[in-house]
Structures are given as C-alpha cells and as structure tokens.
Amino acid sequence: MLSDDEIKMILDYFNRPWKGYRKVRKGVKKRIRGHMQALNCSTAQDYISIITTDKDQKTITESCLLVTISRFFRDRRMWDYLETTILPEFIKNVCDQIQIWSAGCACGEEAYSLSILWHRLTAYNNNDTRLNILATDVNPVCIERAQKGWFGKSSLKEMSPETIETYLKKIPGKRQYEIHSCIRQTITWKVHDLLSPIAKGPFHIIMLRNNLLTYHRRTKKEDTFQMILDRLIPGGFIMIGSHEKVPTPFTGVLQRNRECPLIYQYTI
C-alpha cells in the first residue's frame, strides 16, 4: 500500500488538496497502487515520470482519483427544506419550467432524489410547470450506471419503506432495486468535467456537493466556481456538501440559509 507521503506527492502533481482526500485515501491508494503495479512502478516518483509522458496513463490516474460517495436523500435536512419550501415556491412562481443541475451526480442518486421530490409535490395537482434535471459527471461509468437506475440497499438507507415501494421495484433474483420509469423522465444525463464550461442553463438550482469544493485546490476551485455560478439565475439556489465551504470571494453574493446551512441563495 502507498504511504501517505507518496499519495500526497501524486496529489500535488495533480494540484489536488490532501485535506479533501484524507478521509477517503484508502480507496484512492488502492486504485493508484493497482495502476502502478500494471505499469511496473515501484515508487511514486517513477509513476509520476510515466504519466507525465503518457497522456493515456495520466487519464487513467485521474480516474483513480475520482471519489464516488452517494445515496438517496443524503443530508436529509437539506432535502426536507427543498421539499417543504424551495420547490413549492418555484412551483407557485415559475410558470414554464424549472431547471436544476446535478453537477457531479455520481451514480444518479441525487438526480433521482430530486425527481422523487418533484413527483410527490405534483402528482396529485394540475400544475403545468415542468422539471428538467441535467445530471452530469466526469466519469462515463457513473453515468452509465445512473442511466441504468439499479441500486443496492446501501443507497436506499435514507428512504422510508413507503418511498421505496412507491418509486422503486425489487429486481427478481438480485439484491437490487430499479427506479420506476416515471422518475426517469425528468432527467437528462451527460458526461461533463466540472472544470469545463457548460452550455446548458440558466438554472434555478445547482447541486454542487462533495466534488469541486472538496477535491480541488483554491485557485482552480474559485475560477470554476465562478463559471458555475454564472449559470445560476439571480435568486436561485446552490447546494453544497456538509463538510464544504463556499470560497471566500463569493460570500458577498451568496446568502446562507439560516434553516439549512448547506443552501445558499444567489443574491446579486
């Protein structure tokens, strides 16, 4: 297994922060070590030398650094506030359509959670407002899994039995559940690197949780955050992870929600 000093060396090469990776380093080390063995590298320095000259191997290393941690309705307090306050206000005041971007959607639990909330709020009324969710991730394997819509019990532990019964179905012969088709219809899936501009939008809500603000350093984080914020409508909302902070230069234009500190409103 790689030492902490060796993984720090590799993270430094990619301008990634040790702080963001410290708690999830075990899985990252395992993936990097497997790649090193495939390349017959015995030291981190030898490994860096190879990926510096081989773009394909460098791309593989970058995929090894991706961290995918997700489940339905993660950070329950945020989802409750979305369901009881933010989405009903949008339904009341937006006539045409609501645009939401699940940025760094992993295997899709976040996007499907949004669609489930929407279905619960609109299934029994005559509301004509449409919901469009753009779900993006840099990892094509994650997007493929998300589109398939199959999930194990570990992804469902924040869901009540009633919600599971209503919106998922047990797959015969497997320990997995499949999302119902009515929940899929609001979501568009796309492979996209958060560090690159996106043409879609503008968005009423952007879910930016446990990716950019955790796994990238300040300068890249701030430039990309501004690019993402430019796709949010004035008065729109951005959601972050429970251990993340909005970059300091943006605290003047983002008002933190008092009832749920993971939610910020774009006030400019």
C-alpha positions in Angstrom: 0.0 0.0 0.0 1.2 3.5 -0.8 2.3 5.7 2.2 0.6 9.0 2.9 3.7 10.8 1.7 3.6 9.0 -1.6 -0.1 9.7 -2.2 0.5 13.4 -1.2 3.2 13.5 -3.9 0.7 12.3 -6.5 -2.0 14.6 -5.4 0.5 17.5 -5.5 1.3 16.6 -9.1 -2.4 16.9 -10.0 -2.8 20.1 -7.8 -5.3 18.3 -5.6 -5.6 19.0 -1.8 -4.6 16.4 0.8 -7.3 17.7 3.1 -10.1 16.7 0.8 -8.7 13.2 0.2 -7.5 12.4 3.7 -10.7 10.6 4.9 -11.1 8.7 1.6 -7.5 7.9 0.9 -7.8 4.2 1.5 -9.8 3.6 -1.7 -7.7 6.1 -3.7 -4.5 4.4 -2.6 -5.8 1.0 -3.6 -6.7 2.2 -7.1 -3.4 4.0 -7.6 -1.4 1.1 -6.4 -3.1 -1.2 -8.8 -2.3 1.1 -11.6 1.3 1.4 -10.5 1.6 -2.4 -10.5 0.2 -2.6 -14.0 2.9 -0.1 -15.1 5.6 -2.0 -13.1 6.3 1.1 -11.0 7.8 0.6 -7.5 7.9 4.3 -6.4 5.6 7.3 -6.7 8.3 9.2 -8.5 8.6 6.5 -11.2 4.9 6.6 -11.5 4.8 10.3 -12.0 7.5 10.1 -14.6 5.4 7.7 -16.7 2.2 9.6 -16.5 4.0 12.8 -17.4 4.9 11.4 -20.8 1.9 9.2 -21.4 -1.4 11.1 -21.7 -3.5 7.9 -21.8 -2.0 6.6 -18.5 -2.4 10.1 -16.9 -6.1 9.9 -17.8 -6.3 6.6 -16.0 -4.7 8.1 -13.0 -7.2 10.9 -13.0 -10.0 8.4 -13.0 -8.3 6.7 -10.0 -8.6 10.0 -8.1 -12.3 10.2 -8.6 -14.3 9.6 -5.4 -17.9 8.4 -5.7 -19.9 8.5 -2.5 -23.7 8.9 -2.8 -27.1 7.7 -1.6 -30.6 8.8 -1.9 -31.6 11.9 0.2 -28.1 12.3 1.6 -28.1 15.2 4.2 -31.8 14.8 5.0 -32.3 18.3 6.4 -31.4 19.8 3.0 -33.9 17.6 1.2 -36.7 18.4 3.7 -36.2 22.1 3.1 -36.2 21.6 -0.7 -39.5 19.7 -0.4 -41.3 22.0 2.0 -40.0 25.4 1.0 -37.9 25.9 -2.1 -39.6 23.7 -4.7 -43.2 24.7 -3.7 -42.1 28.4 -4.1 -40.8 27.7 -7.6 -43.9 25.7 -8.5 -46.0 28.7 -7.3 -44.0 31.4 -9.1 -42.4 29.8 -12.2 -44.9 29.3 -15.0 -43.0 27.3 -17.6 -40.2 25.1 -16.4 -37.7 24.7 -13.5 -34.1 23.9 -14.5 -31.9 22.0 -12.0 -28.3 20.9 -12.5 -26.9 18.0 -10.5 -23.3 18.8 -11.0 -21.1 15.8 -10.3 -24.1 13.4 -10.0 -22.0 10.2 -9.3 -24.3 7.2 -10.0 -27.5 9.2 -10.0 -29.0 9.0 -6.5 -29.1 12.8 -6.2 -30.8 13.4 -9.5 -33.4 10.7 -8.8 -34.0 12.1 -5.3 -34.9 15.4 -6.9 -37.2 13.8 -9.3 -38.9 11.8 -6.5 -39.5 15.1 -4.5 -41.0 16.7 -7.6 -43.3 13.7 -8.2 -44.5 13.8 -4.6 -45.2 17.5 -4.9 -47.0 17.5 -8.3 -48.5 14.0 -8.7 -52.0 15.0 -7.4 -52.5 18.5 -8.7 -52.9 20.2 -12.1 -49.6 22.0 -12.0 -48.2 22.6 -15.5 -44.7 23.6 -14.5 -42.1 21.2 -16.0 -39.0 20.0 -14.2 -35.8 19.5 -16.2 -32.8 18.0 -14.4 -29.4 17.9 -16.0 -27.2 15.3 -14.3 -23.5 15.4 -15.2 -20.4 13.6 -14.1 -16.9 13.3 -15.5 -16.9 9.5 -15.1 -18.7 7.8 -18.0 -19.0 4.6 -16.0 -21.0 6.5 -13.3 -23.3 8.0 -16.0 -23.9 4.5 -17.4 -24.8 3.2 -14.0 -27.1 6.2 -13.3 -29.0 5.7 -16.6 -29.5 2.0 -15.7 -31.1 3.0 -12.5 -30.3 -0.1 -10.4 -29.4 0.4 -6.7 -28.5 -1.7 -3.7 -29.8 -1.3 -0.2 -26.9 0.8 0.9 -28.1 3.6 -1.4 -31.6 3.4 0.0 -31.0 3.7 3.7 -32.3 7.3 4.0 -35.6 6.2 2.3 -38.7 5.1 4.0 -40.2 1.7 3.1 -43.2 3.6 1.6 -41.0 5.7 -0.6 -39.0 2.6 -1.8 -42.3 0.7 -2.5 -43.7 3.7 -4.5 -40.7 4.7 -6.6 -38.6 1.5 -6.9 -39.2 -2.1 -7.6 -37.2 -5.2 -6.5 -35.3 -6.8 -9.3 -36.1 -10.6 -9.3 -33.2 -12.7 -8.3 -31.0 -9.8 -7.3 -30.3 -7.7 -4.2 -31.1 -4.5 -6.1 -34.0 -2.2 -6.8 -34.8 -0.4 -10.1 -36.1 3.2 -10.4 -39.6 3.4 -11.9 -39.9 5.0 -15.3 -42.0 8.0 -14.1 -38.9 9.2 -12.1 -36.6 8.9 -15.1 -38.5 11.2 -17.4 -37.3 14.5 -15.9 -33.6 13.7 -16.2 -31.0 14.2 -18.9 -27.6 12.5 -18.4 -24.4 13.9 -19.7 -20.6 13.2 -19.3 -19.1 16.5 -18.3 -16.0 17.7 -16.5 -16.9 20.4 -13.9 -13.7 22.3 -14.8 -15.1 22.9 -18.3 -17.8 25.4 -19.3 -21.3 24.0 -19.8 -23.7 25.4 -22.4 -26.9 24.5 -20.6 -28.9 26.7 -18.3 -29.5 29.0 -16.7 -30.5 27.0 -13.7 -32.9 27.7 -10.8 -30.9 25.2 -8.5 -27.4 23.9 -8.8 -26.4 20.9 -6.7 -22.6 21.2 -6.2 -21.9 18.7 -3.5 -18.8 16.8 -2.4 -16.8 17.3 -5.6 -15.3 20.6 -6.7 -15.1 22.2 -3.3 -13.6 19.1 -1.7 -11.2 17.7 -4.3 -9.6 20.8 -5.9 -7.3 23.5 -4.7 -8.2 27.1 -4.2 -7.3 28.8 -7.5 -8.9 26.2 -9.7 -11.8 26.0 -7.3 -12.5 29.7 -7.4 -12.3 30.0 -11.2 -14.6 27.0 -11.7 -17.0 28.1 -9.0 -17.4 31.5 -10.8 -18.1 29.7 -14.1 -20.7 27.5 -12.4 -22.3 30.5 -10.6 -22.7 32.3 -13.9 -25.2 29.5 -14.9 -27.4 30.2 -11.9 -30.3 32.7 -12.1 -30.4 35.7 -9.7 -32.4 34.4 -6.7 -31.5 30.8 -7.5 -30.0 28.3 -5.1 -26.8 26.4 -4.8 -26.4 23.4 -2.5 -23.0 22.2 -1.1 -21.8 19.3 0.9 -22.0 19.1 4.7 -18.2 19.5 5.1 -17.7 22.1 2.4 -17.4 25.9 2.4 -18.2 28.4 -0.3 -15.0 30.1 -1.5 -14.4 33.4 0.3 -14.7 35.7 -2.7 -18.3 34.6 -3.2 -19.7 35.1 0.3 -20.9 38.6 -0.7 -23.2 37.4 -3.4 -24.4 34.1 -1.7 -26.7 34.3 1.3 -26.5 31.3 3.5 -29.9 29.8 4.5 -30.5 30.1 8.3 -32.6 26.9 8.5 -30.3 24.8 6.4 -26.6 25.9 6.2 -26.0 23.7 3.1 -28.2 26.0 1.0 -27.1 29.4 -0.4 -29.2 31.9 -2.4 -27.6 33.9 -5.2 -28.5 37.5 -4.2 -26.7 39.6 -6.9 
